[in-house]
Amino acid sequence: MKSKKILVVDDSAFMRKLISEFLSEHPDLEVIASARNGHDAVKKAIELKPDVITLDIEMPEMNGLEALKLIMDKQPCPVVMLSSITKEGTDTTLKAMEMGAVDFIAKPSRAISLDLHEIKDILIEKVLAAAKANISMKPVLAAKPTVIESFVQTNPGQRDRMTLPSRYKKMDKIVLIATSTGGPRALQHVITKLPAALLAPVVIVQHMPASFTKSLADRLDSLSDMRVKEAEDGEILQKGTAYIAPGGYHLKLRKVGSSIVVTLDQTDPEGGHRPAANVTFRSASAIQGVEKVTVIMTGMGTDGVDGLIKLKETGVVKAIAESKETCVVYGMPKAAVATHLVDEIVPVDEIAITIVKYVNDKR
């Protein structure tokens, strides 16, 4: 007997049929209904109480965002968004994640009947993961969060708070963050609270396709005191800046003199991911004389664990894992905790202050 009931929502009859056929092939998934627009989706979500909804963003009458808001208000359940890879599509997808969507799938960009078959396995994997997701965590509030004070003296109202020499002087600490499913919302809880004067750069590996990571960086940058950008090949890390690994590339770190430099490459995916946190963490483990603060947050799988072990073997490392109660998917943090190498397990709202504590620790 199939255990998970799925509602498929798309304005295209062809897409509804194709997605339904793909999902129905899995023995644990049953498509119980489909809907052609947002109004229809909300009505059927309330009536049928599905375990997961796949929800197209761009629809007539009521779009995916409007439907998502009503569904999360009236009949909360895990939602996987279907998004185009246009700039507008990626921005809207991030808003959907903030509003409570569990994950998203990038819609095919070429001949739709051919290209969608390429993401069949991803579609099934994400719907299965969504069925187990924790949707109890409140969406990120629209109000600007309180930024944690740094020990560095700053000028009020000035965003770029560190002088050029302080940004580039010898690097002695670096923050490394790994996250996957549920990560965009979790990152907003964390990065928006970090001070622009943080005495370390922050390197983020979020499992996301190309183009979405740029939108994520821009979105976080607009909401944060800290500068946030998509990482570029060959750039020197600066304190008080967060760098997001671009989708489709592994991000590696290397030391050049007293600086840490980013290298991007398209070597084979690891564990199905590119970028992969394990790749970034292992490269950081080879950098001597720099203490690391690692953070492993919500996501399925075990990415980051092998890299964490390597980091702990080779240098001074403080490891933070997101606690189960705030994770959308308690996979990556659970695997990290199982190594017994994690120093603190904290809910997502306390991760930023824990990062600042370890960065400012001069012992």
C-alpha positions in Angstrom: 0.0 0.0 0.0 1.4 3.4 -1.0 1.9 5.6 2.1 2.4 9.1 0.9 -0.4 11.1 -0.9 0.6 13.7 -3.4 -1.3 16.6 -4.9 0.2 17.9 -8.2 -0.5 21.5 -9.1 0.4 23.0 -12.5 -1.5 25.0 -15.1 -0.2 22.8 -17.9 -2.1 19.6 -18.4 1.0 18.0 -20.0 3.1 18.8 -16.9 0.4 17.5 -14.6 0.3 14.3 -16.4 4.0 13.9 -16.7 4.8 14.7 -13.1 2.0 12.4 -11.9 3.3 9.6 -14.0 6.8 10.0 -12.6 5.8 10.1 -9.0 3.4 7.2 -9.3 6.2 5.0 -10.5 7.6 5.0 -7.0 6.1 2.4 -4.7 5.7 4.8 -1.7 4.0 7.6 -3.6 0.4 8.0 -4.7 -0.8 11.0 -6.7 -4.4 11.4 -5.3 -5.3 14.5 -7.4 -4.1 17.3 -9.5 -5.0 21.0 -9.7 -4.8 23.5 -12.6 -4.4 26.7 -10.6 -4.0 28.2 -7.1 -7.7 28.3 -6.3 -8.1 24.7 -7.2 -4.9 23.8 -5.2 -6.1 25.4 -2.0 -9.5 23.8 -2.3 -8.1 20.3 -2.8 -5.4 20.7 -0.2 -8.1 21.5 2.4 -10.4 18.7 1.2 -7.8 15.9 0.6 -5.1 16.7 3.2 -2.2 15.5 1.0 1.2 14.5 2.5 3.1 16.6 -0.1 2.1 19.2 -2.7 4.1 19.9 -5.8 3.2 23.5 -6.7 4.0 25.4 -9.8 4.9 29.1 -9.2 3.6 30.7 -12.4 -0.2 30.1 -12.8 -3.2 32.2 -13.9 -6.0 33.3 -11.5 -3.9 32.6 -8.3 -0.2 32.1 -8.6 1.9 29.7 -6.6 3.0 32.2 -3.9 -0.6 33.2 -3.2 -1.7 29.6 -3.0 1.3 28.7 -0.8 0.4 31.4 1.7 -3.2 30.1 2.0 -2.2 26.5 2.2 0.3 27.2 5.0 -2.4 29.1 6.8 -5.3 26.7 6.3 -3.9 23.2 5.8 -0.1 23.3 6.4 1.8 20.5 4.6 5.2 20.1 3.0 5.3 21.9 -0.4 7.9 21.5 -3.2 7.8 24.4 -5.6 8.4 24.1 -9.4 10.3 27.1 -10.6 11.7 28.5 -13.8 15.3 29.4 -13.9 14.7 33.0 -15.0 15.8 35.8 -12.6 12.2 36.4 -11.7 11.6 32.7 -11.2 14.6 32.3 -8.9 13.7 35.3 -6.8 10.1 34.1 -6.4 11.4 30.7 -5.4 13.4 32.1 -2.6 10.3 34.0 -1.4 8.4 30.7 -1.4 11.1 29.1 0.8 10.9 32.0 3.2 7.1 31.5 3.4 7.5 27.8 4.3 8.0 25.7 1.1 10.3 22.8 1.9 12.2 22.6 -1.4 12.1 23.4 -5.1 12.8 21.9 -8.4 14.0 23.9 -11.4 11.7 23.5 -14.3 13.3 22.1 -17.5 14.9 24.7 -19.7 14.9 22.9 -23.0 12.4 20.7 -24.8 10.1 20.1 -21.9 9.2 16.4 -22.7 12.8 15.5 -23.0 14.4 17.6 -20.3 12.0 16.7 -17.5 13.0 13.1 -17.8 16.5 14.2 -16.7 15.2 15.4 -13.4 12.8 12.5 -12.7 15.0 11.0 -9.9 15.5 14.4 -8.3 11.8 15.0 -8.4 11.1 11.7 -6.6 13.9 12.2 -4.1 12.7 15.7 -3.1 9.1 14.6 -2.7 10.1 11.7 -0.6 12.3 14.0 1.6 9.5 16.5 1.8 7.1 13.9 3.1 9.4 13.5 6.2 10.1 17.2 6.6 9.5 19.3 9.7 7.3 22.2 8.7 6.7 23.5 12.3 9.5 26.1 12.1 8.0 29.6 11.7 8.8 31.4 8.5 11.4 34.2 8.7 9.8 37.4 10.0 9.7 40.3 7.6 11.0 42.7 10.2 14.8 43.2 10.2 16.4 41.0 12.8 18.6 42.3 15.6 22.2 42.1 14.6 24.5 40.6 17.2 27.1 43.1 18.4 30.7 42.4 17.6 33.6 43.4 19.9 34.9 45.6 17.1 34.1 49.3 17.4 31.9 50.5 14.5 30.3 53.6 13.2 26.5 53.5 13.5 24.7 53.4 10.2 27.8 52.5 8.2 27.4 49.1 6.6 31.0 48.6 5.4 32.3 48.9 8.9 35.8 47.5 8.7 38.6 49.5 7.2 40.4 48.1 4.2 43.5 47.1 6.3 41.4 45.3 8.9 39.6 43.3 6.2 42.8 42.2 4.6 45.1 41.8 7.6 46.3 38.3 8.5 43.4 35.8 8.6 43.3 33.8 11.8 39.7 32.4 11.7 37.2 31.3 9.1 33.6 30.2 9.3 32.4 27.3 7.2 28.7 26.6 6.8 27.0 23.6 5.1 23.3 23.2 4.4 20.8 21.7 2.0 17.0 21.2 2.2 15.5 24.0 4.2 18.8 25.9 3.9 17.7 29.2 2.4 15.3 29.9 5.2 17.8 28.7 7.8 20.6 30.9 6.3 18.3 33.9 6.6 17.9 33.3 10.3 21.7 33.1 10.7 23.4 35.5 8.2 21.0 38.4 8.8 22.1 38.4 12.5 25.8 38.4 11.9 27.6 41.8 12.2 29.4 43.4 9.3 32.4 43.7 11.6 32.7 39.9 12.1 36.4 39.1 12.4 36.3 36.3 9.9 34.9 35.5 6.4 32.0 33.1 6.1 32.0 30.5 3.4 28.6 28.8 2.6 27.9 25.6 0.7 24.2 25.4 0.0 23.0 22.6 -2.3 21.4 24.6 -5.1 21.5 24.7 -8.9 23.4 27.4 -10.9 21.5 30.8 -11.0 19.7 30.1 -7.8 22.8 30.7 -5.7 23.3 34.1 -7.2 19.7 35.1 -6.3 20.2 33.7 -2.8 23.3 35.7 -2.3 21.6 38.9 -3.5 18.6 38.3 -1.3 20.7 37.7 1.8 22.9 40.7 1.0 19.8 43.0 0.8 18.7 41.8 4.2 22.0 41.7 6.1 24.5 44.1 7.7 27.2 41.7 6.5 28.1 41.7 2.8 26.9 38.6 1.0 28.0 37.6 -2.5 28.4 34.6 -4.8 32.0 33.5 -4.6 34.3 34.1 -7.6 37.3 32.1 -8.7 40.5 33.6 -7.5 39.1 36.1 -5.1 40.7 36.8 -1.7 38.4 36.2 1.3 37.7 39.3 3.4 36.5 39.4 7.0 32.9 40.5 7.4 31.9 39.0 4.1 29.9 35.9 3.4 30.6 33.9 0.2 28.1 31.4 -1.3 29.5 28.6 -3.5 28.0 29.0 -6.9 25.7 26.2 -8.1 27.5 23.7 -10.4 30.9 24.4 -8.9 33.0 23.0 -6.1 34.5 25.7 -3.9 38.0 25.0 -2.6 40.2 27.2 -0.4 43.9 27.7 -0.5 46.4 29.9 1.4 48.5 32.3 -0.6 50.8 34.2 1.8 48.7 35.5 4.6 45.5 35.4 2.5 42.9 32.7 1.7 41.9 32.4 -1.9 38.8 30.8 -3.6 39.2 28.2 -6.3 36.2 27.1 -8.2 36.1 23.9 -10.4 33.7 21.5 -12.0 35.3 18.2 -11.0 32.8 15.4 -10.5 30.0 15.8 -8.0 30.5 14.2 -4.6 27.6 12.4 -3.0 25.5 13.8 -5.8 26.4 17.4 -5.0 28.4 20.1 -6.7 29.0 22.2 -4.7 29.7 19.7 -1.9 30.6 20.8 1.6 33.0 17.9 2.1 35.1 19.3 -0.8 35.2 22.8 0.8 35.9 21.5 4.3 38.7 19.2 3.2 40.4 22.0 1.3 40.1 24.2 4.4 41.7 21.5 6.5 44.9 21.9 4.6 45.2 25.5 5.6 47.5 25.8 8.6 47.5 28.6 11.2 43.8 29.4 10.7 41.2 28.3 13.2 37.8 27.1 11.8 34.3 27.4 13.0 32.1 24.9 11.2 28.3 24.9 11.1 26.2 22.0 9.7 22.5 22.9 9.3 19.3 21.4 7.9 19.5 19.0 5.0 19.2 15.4 4.0 22.2 13.1 3.6 25.6 13.3 5.2 27.5 16.0 3.3 30.0 17.8 5.5 30.7 14.9 7.8 33.8 13.6 6.2 35.1 17.1 5.9 34.4 17.8 9.5 36.4 14.7 10.5 39.3 15.9 8.4 39.1 19.4 9.9 39.1 18.0 13.4 42.1 15.8 12.6 44.2 18.6 11.2 43.6 21.8 13.2 41.7 23.9 15.8 38.0 23.6 15.0 34.8 24.4 16.8 31.8 22.6 15.3 28.2 23.7 15.6 25.2 21.6 14.5 21.6 22.8 14.1 19.3 21.0 16.6 16.6 18.7 15.4 13.6 20.8 16.5 14.4 23.6 14.0 15.7 21.5 11.1 13.4 21.1 8.1 15.3 17.8 7.5 17.4 16.4 10.3 19.9 14.5 8.2 23.2 16.4 7.8 23.3 17.7 11.4 22.3 14.2 12.8 25.2 12.6 10.9 27.6 15.3 12.2 26.4 14.8 15.8 26.9 11.0 15.4 30.7 11.6 14.9 30.9 13.0 18.5 33.0 15.8 17.1 30.3 18.6 17.5 30.9 21.1 20.2 27.5 22.6 20.4 24.0 21.7 19.2 21.7 24.7 19.0 18.5 25.8 17.4 18.8 27.9 14.3 18.0 31.2 16.1 21.1 30.7 18.3 23.6 29.7 15.6 24.6 33.3 14.8 25.4 34.2 18.4 27.3 30.9 18.8 29.4 31.7 15.7 30.2 35.2 17.0 31.2 33.7 20.4 33.7 31.3 18.8 35.1 33.9 16.3 35.7 36.4 19.2 37.2 33.7 21.5 40.9 34.7 21.8 42.0 31.8 23.9 
